[in-house]
Amino acid sequence: GYEWLRERSNVKAAIQVFEYGTSIMPTNANLYDSLGEAYFINEDYDLASVSFKRSLTLNPKNDNAVKYLIKIESKTK
């Protein structure tokens, strides 16, 4: 998933991989963060926000999630 996301070669496949990852490891903050990034790149800001907020719940020190939530807020106003 990370490779597809990094290269932007198949963002939808990356989303599927990260969704699967969160389904089998629902307490992994990093997976939710990565899923949020994939949704963000796919311009699905509502789902990105949900994923980043879940990541923050699991890891309150996730600065990346905070950064993206600020970006989402500025794009959806």
Beta strands, then each sheet from edge to edge (+ up, - down):
end
